[in-house]
Structures are given as structure tokens and as C-alpha cells.
Amino acid sequence: MSKKKETTATPDESVLVTAAKAIGTAAGKVAKLAGVEPEPREPAVSQKVPKLSKKNKYKLPRRAKKAAHKSAK
């Protein structure tokens, strides 16, 4: 009796996905036997979003605003 490795496909995977995984696994094994090492990846550098600048608007207090509005009429 030979030992077989059973491939259990989850119900949400299609046949193409299962085949692609099998091909990728086989290609990885061949590359490992050939002595090919993957290139070391550089860590991803995240770009920080600058904060919004404050607006320098002059705001009148409520009473002064009302007085200005009344005097304009």
C-alpha cells in the first residue's frame, strides 16, 4: 500500500484554484531542489497622510455677532 496525500478542497474553492495551488506547490519543490532561493523582500514602507491644517478664521463671539448683524440693518 502506498501512502497518498489526500487533497481536501474546501467547498468555496473552484477546480482552477485547487489546480493552481497544486502547480505552485510542485514548482516550489522543483525550485528548492534546484537550489533557487527567493529574493529577500524589502518591507513595505507606508506613507503617512499629513494632518489637515487648522484654519485661521476669526470667529466673533455670539453677542458681538448679533450686534454686528443688528447694526448692519
mmCIF file of the N, C-alpha and C atoms, coordinates in Angstrom:
data_MODEL
# 
_entry.id   MODEL 
# 
loop_
_atom_site.group_PDB 
_atom_site.id 
_atom_site.type_symbol 
_atom_site.label_atom_id 
_atom_site.label_alt_id 
_atom_site.label_comp_id 
_atom_site.label_asym_id 
_atom_site.label_entity_id 
_atom_site.label_seq_id 
_atom_site.pdbx_PDB_ins_code 
_atom_site.Cartn_x 
_atom_site.Cartn_y 
_atom_site.Cartn_z 
_atom_site.occupancy 
_atom_site.B_iso_or_equiv 
_atom_site.pdbx_formal_charge 
_atom_site.auth_seq_id 
_atom_site.auth_comp_id 
_atom_site.auth_asym_id 
_atom_site.auth_atom_id 
_atom_site.pdbx_PDB_model_num 
ATOM 1   N N  . MET A 1 1  ? 0.835   -1.183 0.000   1.00 0.00 ? 1  MET A N  1 
ATOM 2   C CA . MET A 1 1  ? 0.000   0.000  0.000   1.00 0.00 ? 1  MET A CA 1 
ATOM 3   C C  . MET A 1 1  ? 0.875   1.240  0.000   1.00 0.00 ? 1  MET A C  1 
ATOM 4   N N  . SER A 1 2  ? 0.565   2.124  -0.873  1.00 0.00 ? 2  SER A N  1 
ATOM 5   C CA . SER A 1 2  ? 1.320   3.365  -0.919  1.00 0.00 ? 2  SER A CA 1 
ATOM 6   C C  . SER A 1 2  ? 0.543   4.441  -0.174  1.00 0.00 ? 2  SER A C  1 
ATOM 7   N N  . LYS A 1 3  ? 1.314   5.348  0.383   1.00 0.00 ? 3  LYS A N  1 
ATOM 8   C CA . LYS A 1 3  ? 0.675   6.439  1.119   1.00 0.00 ? 3  LYS A CA 1 
ATOM 9   C C  . LYS A 1 3  ? 0.334   7.543  0.135   1.00 0.00 ? 3  LYS A C  1 
ATOM 10  N N  . LYS A 1 4  ? -0.912  7.938  0.135   1.00 0.00 ? 4  LYS A N  1 
ATOM 11  C CA . LYS A 1 4  ? -1.338  9.032  -0.725  1.00 0.00 ? 4  LYS A CA 1 
ATOM 12  C C  . LYS A 1 4  ? -1.711  10.219 0.130   1.00 0.00 ? 4  LYS A C  1 
ATOM 13  N N  . LYS A 1 5  ? -1.308  11.348 -0.332  1.00 0.00 ? 5  LYS A N  1 
ATOM 14  C CA . LYS A 1 5  ? -1.669  12.576 0.365   1.00 0.00 ? 5  LYS A CA 1 
ATOM 15  C C  . LYS A 1 5  ? -2.994  13.052 -0.219  1.00 0.00 ? 5  LYS A C  1 
ATOM 16  N N  . GLU A 1 6  ? -3.982  13.070 0.620   1.00 0.00 ? 6  GLU A N  1 
ATOM 17  C CA . GLU A 1 6  ? -5.306  13.464 0.141   1.00 0.00 ? 6  GLU A CA 1 
ATOM 18  C C  . GLU A 1 6  ? -5.397  14.982 0.088   1.00 0.00 ? 6  GLU A C  1 
ATOM 19  N N  . THR A 1 7  ? -5.902  15.459 -1.007  1.00 0.00 ? 7  THR A N  1 
ATOM 20  C CA . THR A 1 7  ? -6.121  16.895 -1.124  1.00 0.00 ? 7  THR A CA 1 
ATOM 21  C C  . THR A 1 7  ? -7.581  17.161 -0.825  1.00 0.00 ? 7  THR A C  1 
ATOM 22  N N  . THR A 1 8  ? -7.790  17.888 0.227   1.00 0.00 ? 8  THR A N  1 
ATOM 23  C CA . THR A 1 8  ? -9.166  18.213 0.598   1.00 0.00 ? 8  THR A CA 1 
ATOM 24  C C  . THR A 1 8  ? -9.446  19.620 0.130   1.00 0.00 ? 8  THR A C  1 
ATOM 25  N N  . ALA A 1 9  ? -10.358 19.730 -0.789  1.00 0.00 ? 9  ALA A N  1 
ATOM 26  C CA . ALA A 1 9  ? -10.735 21.042 -1.323  1.00 0.00 ? 9  ALA A CA 1 
ATOM 27  C C  . ALA A 1 9  ? -11.912 21.567 -0.512  1.00 0.00 ? 9  ALA A C  1 
ATOM 28  N N  . THR A 1 10 ? -11.784 22.770 -0.097  1.00 0.00 ? 10 THR A N  1 
ATOM 29  C CA . THR A 1 10 ? -12.900 23.374 0.610   1.00 0.00 ? 10 THR A CA 1 
ATOM 30  C C  . THR A 1 10 ? -14.004 23.688 -0.391  1.00 0.00 ? 10 THR A C  1 
ATOM 31  N N  . PRO A 1 11 ? -15.225 23.732 0.053   1.00 0.00 ? 11 PRO A N  1 
ATOM 32  C CA . PRO A 1 11 ? -16.334 23.921 -0.884  1.00 0.00 ? 11 PRO A CA 1 
ATOM 33  C C  . PRO A 1 11 ? -16.302 25.254 -1.631  1.00 0.00 ? 11 PRO A C  1 
ATOM 34  N N  . ASP A 1 12 ? -15.653 26.268 -1.081  1.00 0.00 ? 12 ASP A N  1 
ATOM 35  C CA . ASP A 1 12 ? -15.652 27.571 -1.743  1.00 0.00 ? 12 ASP A CA 1 
ATOM 36  C C  . ASP A 1 12 ? -14.543 27.693 -2.801  1.00 0.00 ? 12 ASP A C  1 
ATOM 37  N N  . GLU A 1 13 ? -13.654 26.703 -2.899  1.00 0.00 ? 13 GLU A N  1 
ATOM 38  C CA . GLU A 1 13 ? -12.591 26.741 -3.898  1.00 0.00 ? 13 GLU A CA 1 
ATOM 39  C C  . GLU A 1 13 ? -13.059 26.066 -5.181  1.00 0.00 ? 13 GLU A C  1 
ATOM 40  N N  . SER A 1 14 ? -12.695 26.655 -6.282  1.00 0.00 ? 14 SER A N  1 
ATOM 41  C CA . SER A 1 14 ? -13.052 26.049 -7.554  1.00 0.00 ? 14 SER A CA 1 
ATOM 42  C C  . SER A 1 14 ? -11.962 25.066 -7.974  1.00 0.00 ? 14 SER A C  1 
ATOM 43  N N  . VAL A 1 15 ? -12.190 24.390 -9.067  1.00 0.00 ? 15 VAL A N  1 
ATOM 44  C CA . VAL A 1 15 ? -11.221 23.426 -9.579  1.00 0.00 ? 15 VAL A CA 1 
ATOM 45  C C  . VAL A 1 15 ? -9.955  24.143 -10.022 1.00 0.00 ? 15 VAL A C  1 
ATOM 46  N N  . LEU A 1 16 ? -10.116 25.334 -10.607 1.00 0.00 ? 16 LEU A N  1 
ATOM 47  C CA . LEU A 1 16 ? -8.957  26.091 -11.072 1.00 0.00 ? 16 LEU A CA 1 
ATOM 48  C C  . LEU A 1 16 ? -8.064  26.517 -9.915  1.00 0.00 ? 16 LEU A C  1 
ATOM 49  N N  . VAL A 1 17 ? -8.670  26.909 -8.811  1.00 0.00 ? 17 VAL A N  1 
ATOM 50  C CA . VAL A 1 17 ? -7.892  27.336 -7.645  1.00 0.00 ? 17 VAL A CA 1 
ATOM 51  C C  . VAL A 1 17 ? -7.115  26.150 -7.088  1.00 0.00 ? 17 VAL A C  1 
ATOM 52  N N  . THR A 1 18 ? -7.760  25.017 -7.007  1.00 0.00 ? 18 THR A N  1 
ATOM 53  C CA . THR A 1 18 ? -7.094  23.818 -6.497  1.00 0.00 ? 18 THR A CA 1 
ATOM 54  C C  . THR A 1 18 ? -5.938  23.422 -7.407  1.00 0.00 ? 18 THR A C  1 
ATOM 55  N N  . ALA A 1 19 ? -6.157  23.494 -8.723  1.00 0.00 ? 19 ALA A N  1 
ATOM 56  C CA . ALA A 1 19 ? -5.093  23.150 -9.674  1.00 0.00 ? 19 ALA A CA 1 
ATOM 57  C C  . ALA A 1 19 ? -3.939  24.139 -9.577  1.00 0.00 ? 19 ALA A C  1 
ATOM 58  N N  . ALA A 1 20 ? -4.239  25.416 -9.421  1.00 0.00 ? 20 ALA A N  1 
ATOM 59  C CA . ALA A 1 20 ? -3.192  26.433 -9.310  1.00 0.00 ? 20 ALA A CA 1 
ATOM 60  C C  . ALA A 1 20 ? -2.346  26.208 -8.057  1.00 0.00 ? 20 ALA A C  1 
ATOM 61  N N  . LYS A 1 21 ? -2.987  25.821 -6.967  1.00 0.00 ? 21 LYS A N  1 
ATOM 62  C CA . LYS A 1 21 ? -2.239  25.544 -5.737  1.00 0.00 ? 21 LYS A CA 1 
ATOM 63  C C  . LYS A 1 21 ? -1.323  24.335 -5.920  1.00 0.00 ? 21 LYS A C  1 
ATOM 64  N N  . ALA A 1 22 ? -1.823  23.317 -6.599  1.00 0.00 ? 22 ALA A N  1 
ATOM 65  C CA . ALA A 1 22 ? -1.018  22.110 -6.828  1.00 0.00 ? 22 ALA A CA 1 
ATOM 66  C C  . ALA A 1 22 ? 0.179   22.430 -7.716  1.00 0.00 ? 22 ALA A C  1 
ATOM 67  N N  . ILE A 1 23 ? -0.021  23.219 -8.760  1.00 0.00 ? 23 ILE A N  1 
ATOM 68  C CA . ILE A 1 23 ? 1.074   23.597 -9.658  1.00 0.00 ? 23 ILE A CA 1 
ATOM 69  C C  . ILE A 1 23 ? 2.097   24.451 -8.927  1.00 0.00 ? 23 ILE A C  1 
ATOM 70  N N  . GLY A 1 24 ? 1.624   25.371 -8.103  1.00 0.00 ? 24 GLY A N  1 
ATOM 71  C CA . GLY A 1 24 ? 2.529   26.224 -7.338  1.00 0.00 ? 24 GLY A CA 1 
ATOM 72  C C  . GLY A 1 24 ? 3.365   25.436 -6.352  1.00 0.00 ? 24 GLY A C  1 
ATOM 73  N N  . THR A 1 25 ? 2.743   24.455 -5.719  1.00 0.00 ? 25 THR A N  1 
ATOM 74  C CA . THR A 1 25 ? 3.472   23.607 -4.773  1.00 0.00 ? 25 THR A CA 1 
ATOM 75  C C  . THR A 1 25 ? 4.545   22.804 -5.497  1.00 0.00 ? 25 THR A C  1 
ATOM 76  N N  . ALA A 1 26 ? 4.191   22.244 -6.646  1.00 0.00 ? 26 ALA A N  1 
ATOM 77  C CA . ALA A 1 26 ? 5.155   21.451 -7.415  1.00 0.00 ? 26 ALA A CA 1 
ATOM 78  C C  . ALA A 1 26 ? 6.301   22.330 -7.907  1.00 0.00 ? 26 ALA A C  1 
ATOM 79  N N  . ALA A 1 27 ? 5.994   23.529 -8.373  1.00 0.00 ? 27 ALA A N  1 
ATOM 80  C CA . ALA A 1 27 ? 7.034   24.435 -8.855  1.00 0.00 ? 27 ALA A CA 1 
ATOM 81  C C  . ALA A 1 27 ? 7.965   24.838 -7.717  1.00 0.00 ? 27 ALA A C  1 
ATOM 82  N N  . GLY A 1 28 ? 7.417   25.028 -6.540  1.00 0.00 ? 28 GLY A N  1 
ATOM 83  C CA . GLY A 1 28 ? 8.232   25.376 -5.379  1.00 0.00 ? 28 GLY A CA 1 
ATOM 84  C C  . GLY A 1 28 ? 9.180   24.256 -4.995  1.00 0.00 ? 28 GLY A C  1 
ATOM 85  N N  . LYS A 1 29 ? 8.686   23.014 -5.075  1.00 0.00 ? 29 LYS A N  1 
ATOM 86  C CA . LYS A 1 29 ? 9.545   21.870 -4.743  1.00 0.00 ? 29 LYS A CA 1 
ATOM 87  C C  . LYS A 1 29 ? 10.679  21.726 -5.746  1.00 0.00 ? 29 LYS A C  1 
ATOM 88  N N  . VAL A 1 30 ? 10.377  21.929 -7.032  1.00 0.00 ? 30 VAL A N  1 
ATOM 89  C CA . VAL A 1 30 ? 11.410  21.830 -8.065  1.00 0.00 ? 30 VAL A CA 1 
ATOM 90  C C  . VAL A 1 30 ? 12.456  22.929 -7.872  1.00 0.00 ? 30 VAL A C  1 
ATOM 91  N N  . ALA A 1 31 ? 12.013  24.123 -7.562  1.00 0.00 ? 31 ALA A N  1 
ATOM 92  C CA . ALA A 1 31 ? 12.941  25.233 -7.363  1.00 0.00 ? 31 ALA A CA 1 
ATOM 93  C C  . ALA A 1 31 ? 13.823  24.993 -6.143  1.00 0.00 ? 31 ALA A C  1 
ATOM 94  N N  . LYS A 1 32 ? 13.250  24.399 -5.110  1.00 0.00 ? 32 LYS A N  1 
ATOM 95  C CA . LYS A 1 32 ? 14.033  24.123 -3.909  1.00 0.00 ? 32 LYS A CA 1 
ATOM 96  C C  . LYS A 1 32 ? 15.107  23.077 -4.192  1.00 0.00 ? 32 LYS A C  1 
ATOM 97  N N  . LEU A 1 33 ? 14.755  22.061 -4.978  1.00 0.00 ? 33 LEU A N  1 
ATOM 98  C CA . LEU A 1 33 ? 15.739  21.039 -5.341  1.00 0.00 ? 33 LEU A CA 1 
ATOM 99  C C  . LEU A 1 33 ? 16.839  21.627 -6.223  1.00 0.00 ? 33 LEU A C  1 
ATOM 100 N N  . ALA A 1 34 ? 16.502  22.612 -7.046  1.00 0.00 ? 34 ALA A N  1 
ATOM 101 C CA . ALA A 1 34 ? 17.486  23.231 -7.927  1.00 0.00 ? 34 ALA A CA 1 
ATOM 102 C C  . ALA A 1 34 ? 18.386  24.200 -7.173  1.00 0.00 ? 34 ALA A C  1 
ATOM 103 N N  . GLY A 1 35 ? 18.007  24.533 -5.951  1.00 0.00 ? 35 GLY A N  1 
ATOM 104 C CA . GLY A 1 35 ? 18.834  25.423 -5.139  1.00 0.00 ? 35 GLY A CA 1 
ATOM 105 C C  . GLY A 1 35 ? 18.524  26.889 -5.349  1.00 0.00 ? 35 GLY A C  1 
ATOM 106 N N  . VAL A 1 36 ? 17.372  27.190 -5.883  1.00 0.00 ? 36 VAL A N  1 
ATOM 107 C CA . VAL A 1 36 ? 16.991  28.582 -6.109  1.00 0.00 ? 36 VAL A CA 1 
ATOM 108 C C  . VAL A 1 36 ? 16.378  29.119 -4.823  1.00 0.00 ? 36 VAL A C  1 
ATOM 109 N N  . GLU A 1 37 ? 16.866  30.272 -4.401  1.00 0.00 ? 37 GLU A N  1 
ATOM 110 C CA . GLU A 1 37 ? 16.317  30.909 -3.205  1.00 0.00 ? 37 GLU A CA 1 
ATOM 111 C C  . GLU A 1 37 ? 15.533  32.145 -3.619  1.00 0.00 ? 37 GLU A C  1 
ATOM 112 N N  . PRO A 1 38 ? 14.417  32.393 -2.974  1.00 0.00 ? 38 PRO A N  1 
ATOM 113 C CA . PRO A 1 38 ? 13.646  33.589 -3.323  1.00 0.00 ? 38 PRO A CA 1 
ATOM 114 C C  . PRO A 1 38 ? 14.391  34.861 -2.934  1.00 0.00 ? 38 PRO A C  1 
ATOM 115 N N  . GLU A 1 39 ? 14.134  35.918 -3.685  1.00 0.00 ? 39 GLU A N  1 
ATOM 116 C CA . GLU A 1 39 ? 14.777  37.195 -3.378  1.00 0.00 ? 39 GLU A CA 1 
ATOM 117 C C  . GLU A 1 39 ? 14.219  37.735 -2.064  1.00 0.00 ? 39 GLU A C  1 
ATOM 118 N N  . PRO A 1 40 ? 15.098  38.261 -1.223  1.00 0.00 ? 40 PRO A N  1 
ATOM 119 C CA . PRO A 1 40 ? 14.581  38.825 0.027   1.00 0.00 ? 40 PRO A CA 1 
ATOM 120 C C  . PRO A 1 40 ? 13.763  40.074 -0.261  1.00 0.00 ? 40 PRO A C  1 
ATOM 121 N N  . ARG A 1 41 ? 12.613  40.132 0.340   1.00 0.00 ? 41 ARG A N  1 
ATOM 122 C CA . ARG A 1 41 ? 11.720  41.268 0.120   1.00 0.00 ? 41 ARG A CA 1 
ATOM 123 C C  . ARG A 1 41 ? 12.056  42.408 1.068   1.00 0.00 ? 41 ARG A C  1 
ATOM 124 N N  . GLU A 1 42 ? 11.932  43.609 0.560   1.00 0.00 ? 42 GLU A N  1 
ATOM 125 C CA . GLU A 1 42 ? 12.088  44.767 1.423   1.00 0.00 ? 42 GLU A CA 1 
ATOM 126 C C  . GLU A 1 42 ? 10.744  45.045 2.069   1.00 0.00 ? 42 GLU A C  1 
ATOM 127 N N  . PRO A 1 43 ? 10.745  45.412 3.325   1.00 0.00 ? 43 PRO A N  1 
ATOM 128 C CA . PRO A 1 43 ? 9.465   45.679 3.970   1.00 0.00 ? 43 PRO A CA 1 
ATOM 129 C C  . PRO A 1 43 ? 8.772   46.873 3.316   1.00 0.00 ? 43 PRO A C  1 
ATOM 130 N N  . ALA A 1 44 ? 7.478   46.794 3.228   1.00 0.00 ? 44 ALA A N  1 
ATOM 131 C CA . ALA A 1 44 ? 6.699   47.855 2.605   1.00 0.00 ? 44 ALA A CA 1 
ATOM 132 C C  . ALA A 1 44 ? 6.748   49.109 3.474   1.00 0.00 ? 44 ALA A C  1 
ATOM 133 N N  . VAL A 1 45 ? 6.983   50.236 2.833   1.00 0.00 ? 45 VAL A N  1 
ATOM 134 C CA . VAL A 1 45 ? 7.054   51.494 3.549   1.00 0.00 ? 45 VAL A CA 1 
ATOM 135 C C  . VAL A 1 45 ? 5.701   52.181 3.409   1.00 0.00 ? 45 VAL A C  1 
ATOM 136 N N  . SER A 1 46 ? 5.082   52.432 4.534   1.00 0.00 ? 46 SER A N  1 
ATOM 137 C CA . SER A 1 46 ? 3.772   53.078 4.482   1.00 0.00 ? 46 SER A CA 1 
ATOM 138 C C  . SER A 1 46 ? 3.958   54.592 4.443   1.00 0.00 ? 46 SER A C  1 
ATOM 139 N N  . GLN A 1 47 ? 3.138   55.232 3.638   1.00 0.00 ? 47 GLN A N  1 
ATOM 140 C CA . GLN A 1 47 ? 3.207   56.683 3.544   1.00 0.00 ? 47 GLN A CA 1 
ATOM 141 C C  . GLN A 1 47 ? 2.202   57.273 4.517   1.00 0.00 ? 47 GLN A C  1 
ATOM 142 N N  . LYS A 1 48 ? 2.686   58.186 5.331   1.00 0.00 ? 48 LYS A N  1 
ATOM 143 C CA . LYS A 1 48 ? 1.808   58.800 6.314   1.00 0.00 ? 48 LYS A CA 1 
ATOM 144 C C  . LYS A 1 48 ? 1.059   59.957 5.675   1.00 0.00 ? 48 LYS A C  1 
ATOM 145 N N  . VAL A 1 49 ? -0.220  60.024 5.976   1.00 0.00 ? 49 VAL A N  1 
ATOM 146 C CA . VAL A 1 49 ? -1.051  61.094 5.462   1.00 0.00 ? 49 VAL A CA 1 
ATOM 147 C C  . VAL A 1 49 ? -0.918  62.276 6.416   1.00 0.00 ? 49 VAL A C  1 
ATOM 148 N N  . PRO A 1 50 ? -0.550  63.452 5.896   1.00 0.00 ? 50 PRO A N  1 
ATOM 149 C CA . PRO A 1 50 ? -0.403  64.597 6.805   1.00 0.00 ? 50 PRO A CA 1 
ATOM 150 C C  . PRO A 1 50 ? -1.746  65.032 7.368   1.00 0.00 ? 50 PRO A C  1 
ATOM 151 N N  . LYS A 1 51 ? -1.692  65.588 8.560   1.00 0.00 ? 51 LYS A N  1 
ATOM 152 C CA . LYS A 1 51 ? -2.918  66.065 9.196   1.00 0.00 ? 51 LYS A CA 1 
ATOM 153 C C  . LYS A 1 51 ? -3.374  67.345 8.511   1.00 0.00 ? 51 LYS A C  1 
ATOM 154 N N  . LEU A 1 52 ? -4.663  67.580 8.571   1.00 0.00 ? 52 LEU A N  1 
ATOM 155 C CA . LEU A 1 52 ? -5.211  68.800 7.989   1.00 0.00 ? 52 LEU A CA 1 
ATOM 156 C C  . LEU A 1 52 ? -4.776  69.986 8.828   1.00 0.00 ? 52 LEU A C  1 
ATOM 157 N N  . SER A 1 53 ? -4.448  71.081 8.158   1.00 0.00 ? 53 SER A N  1 
ATOM 158 C CA . SER A 1 53 ? -4.007  72.261 8.889   1.00 0.00 ? 53 SER A CA 1 
ATOM 159 C C  . SER A 1 53 ? -5.219  73.016 9.425   1.00 0.00 ? 53 SER A C  1 
ATOM 160 N N  . LYS A 1 54 ? -5.024  73.671 10.541  1.00 0.00 ? 54 LYS A N  1 
ATOM 161 C CA . LYS A 1 54 ? -6.097  74.449 11.145  1.00 0.00 ? 54 LYS A CA 1 
ATOM 162 C C  . LYS A 1 54 ? -6.315  75.716 10.337  1.00 0.00 ? 54 LYS A C  1 
ATOM 163 N N  . LYS A 1 55 ? -7.563  76.144 10.256  1.00 0.00 ? 55 LYS A N  1 
ATOM 164 C CA . LYS A 1 55 ? -7.885  77.367 9.529   1.00 0.00 ? 55 LYS A CA 1 
ATOM 165 C C  . LYS A 1 55 ? -7.825  78.540 10.510  1.00 0.00 ? 55 LYS A C  1 
ATOM 166 N N  . ASN A 1 56 ? -7.219  79.605 10.077  1.00 0.00 ? 56 ASN A N  1 
ATOM 167 C CA . ASN A 1 56 ? -7.086  80.781 10.923  1.00 0.00 ? 56 ASN A CA 1 
ATOM 168 C C  . ASN A 1 56 ? -8.236  81.739 10.651  1.00 0.00 ? 56 ASN A C  1 
ATOM 169 N N  . LYS A 1 57 ? -9.435  81.302 10.966  1.00 0.00 ? 57 LYS A N  1 
ATOM 170 C CA . LYS A 1 57 ? -10.606 82.153 10.770  1.00 0.00 ? 57 LYS A CA 1 
ATOM 171 C C  . LYS A 1 57 ? -10.923 82.839 12.094  1.00 0.00 ? 57 LYS A C  1 
ATOM 172 N N  . TYR A 1 58 ? -11.247 84.087 11.994  1.00 0.00 ? 58 TYR A N  1 
ATOM 173 C CA . TYR A 1 58 ? -11.606 84.837 13.178  1.00 0.00 ? 58 TYR A CA 1 
ATOM 174 C C  . TYR A 1 58 ? -13.088 84.632 13.441  1.00 0.00 ? 58 TYR A C  1 
ATOM 175 N N  . LYS A 1 59 ? -13.420 84.149 14.616  1.00 0.00 ? 59 LYS A N  1 
ATOM 176 C CA . LYS A 1 59 ? -14.816 83.909 14.964  1.00 0.00 ? 59 LYS A CA 1 
ATOM 177 C C  . LYS A 1 59 ? -15.235 84.906 16.032  1.00 0.00 ? 59 LYS A C  1 
ATOM 178 N N  . LEU A 1 60 ? -16.289 85.624 15.738  1.00 0.00 ? 60 LEU A N  1 
ATOM 179 C CA . LEU A 1 60 ? -16.794 86.580 16.710  1.00 0.00 ? 60 LEU A CA 1 
ATOM 180 C C  . LEU A 1 60 ? -17.619 85.863 17.763  1.00 0.00 ? 60 LEU A C  1 
ATOM 181 N N  . PRO A 1 61 ? -17.595 86.364 18.989  1.00 0.00 ? 61 PRO A N  1 
ATOM 182 C CA . PRO A 1 61 ? -18.489 85.809 19.994  1.00 0.00 ? 61 PRO A CA 1 
ATOM 183 C C  . PRO A 1 61 ? -19.940 86.087 19.594  1.00 0.00 ? 61 PRO A C  1 
ATOM 184 N N  . ARG A 1 62 ? -20.843 85.359 20.182  1.00 0.00 ? 62 ARG A N  1 
ATOM 185 C CA . ARG A 1 62 ? -22.258 85.451 19.797  1.00 0.00 ? 62 ARG A CA 1 
ATOM 186 C C  . ARG A 1 62 ? -22.803 86.872 19.942  1.00 0.00 ? 62 ARG A C  1 
ATOM 187 N N  . ARG A 1 63 ? -22.528 87.527 21.061  1.00 0.00 ? 63 ARG A N  1 
ATOM 188 C CA . ARG A 1 63 ? -23.087 88.870 21.283  1.00 0.00 ? 63 ARG A CA 1 
ATOM 189 C C  . ARG A 1 63 ? -22.543 89.865 20.264  1.00 0.00 ? 63 ARG A C  1 
ATOM 190 N N  . ALA A 1 64 ? -21.251 89.790 19.992  1.00 0.00 ? 64 ALA A N  1 
ATOM 191 C CA . ALA A 1 64 ? -20.668 90.716 19.027  1.00 0.00 ? 64 ALA A CA 1 
ATOM 192 C C  . ALA A 1 64 ? -21.222 90.437 17.637  1.00 0.00 ? 64 ALA A C  1 
ATOM 193 N N  . LYS A 1 65 ? -21.488 89.205 17.342  1.00 0.00 ? 65 LYS A N  1 
ATOM 194 C CA . LYS A 1 65 ? -22.042 88.830 16.047  1.00 0.00 ? 65 LYS A CA 1 
ATOM 195 C C  . LYS A 1 65 ? -23.456 89.382 15.896  1.00 0.00 ? 65 LYS A C  1 
ATOM 196 N N  . LYS A 1 66 ? -24.238 89.239 16.937  1.00 0.00 ? 66 LYS A N  1 
ATOM 197 C CA . LYS A 1 66 ? -25.618 89.766 16.912  1.00 0.00 ? 66 LYS A CA 1 
ATOM 198 C C  . LYS A 1 66 ? -25.602 91.275 16.789  1.00 0.00 ? 66 LYS A C  1 
ATOM 199 N N  . ALA A 1 67 ? -24.703 91.927 17.520  1.00 0.00 ? 67 ALA A N  1 
ATOM 200 C CA . ALA A 1 67 ? -24.623 93.386 17.469  1.00 0.00 ? 67 ALA A CA 1 
ATOM 201 C C  . ALA A 1 67 ? -24.222 93.844 16.076  1.00 0.00 ? 67 ALA A C  1 
ATOM 202 N N  . ALA A 1 68 ? -23.287 93.147 15.462  1.00 0.00 ? 68 ALA A N  1 
ATOM 203 C CA . ALA A 1 68 ? -22.857 93.497 14.108  1.00 0.00 ? 68 ALA A CA 1 
ATOM 204 C C  . ALA A 1 68 ? -23.996 93.291 13.121  1.00 0.00 ? 68 ALA A C  1 
ATOM 205 N N  . HIS A 1 69 ? -24.780 92.272 13.330  1.00 0.00 ? 69 HIS A N  1 
ATOM 206 C CA . HIS A 1 69 ? -25.897 91.988 12.433  1.00 0.00 ? 69 HIS A CA 1 
ATOM 207 C C  . HIS A 1 69 ? -26.977 93.055 12.587  1.00 0.00 ? 69 HIS A C  1 
ATOM 208 N N  . LYS A 1 70 ? -27.245 93.457 13.830  1.00 0.00 ? 70 LYS A N  1 
ATOM 209 C CA . LYS A 1 70 ? -28.276 94.499 14.061  1.00 0.00 ? 70 LYS A CA 1 
ATOM 210 C C  . LYS A 1 70 ? -27.842 95.852 13.510  1.00 0.00 ? 70 LYS A C  1 
ATOM 211 N N  . SER A 1 71 ? -26.575 96.163 13.662  1.00 0.00 ? 71 SER A N  1 
ATOM 212 C CA . SER A 1 71 ? -26.111 97.463 13.195  1.00 0.00 ? 71 SER A CA 1 
ATOM 213 C C  . SER A 1 71 ? -26.051 97.523 11.664  1.00 0.00 ? 71 SER A C  1 
ATOM 214 N N  . ALA A 1 72 ? -25.994 96.359 11.018  1.00 0.00 ? 72 ALA A N  1 
ATOM 215 C CA . ALA A 1 72 ? -25.956 96.334 9.563   1.00 0.00 ? 72 ALA A CA 1 
ATOM 216 C C  . ALA A 1 72 ? -27.338 96.603 8.973   1.00 0.00 ? 72 ALA A C  1 
ATOM 217 N N  . LYS A 1 73 ? -28.387 96.390 9.741   1.00 0.00 ? 73 LYS A N  1 
ATOM 218 C CA . LYS A 1 73 ? -29.750 96.607 9.232   1.00 0.00 ? 73 LYS A CA 1 
ATOM 219 C C  . LYS A 1 73 ? -30.133 98.031 9.220   1.00 0.00 ? 73 LYS A C  1 
# 
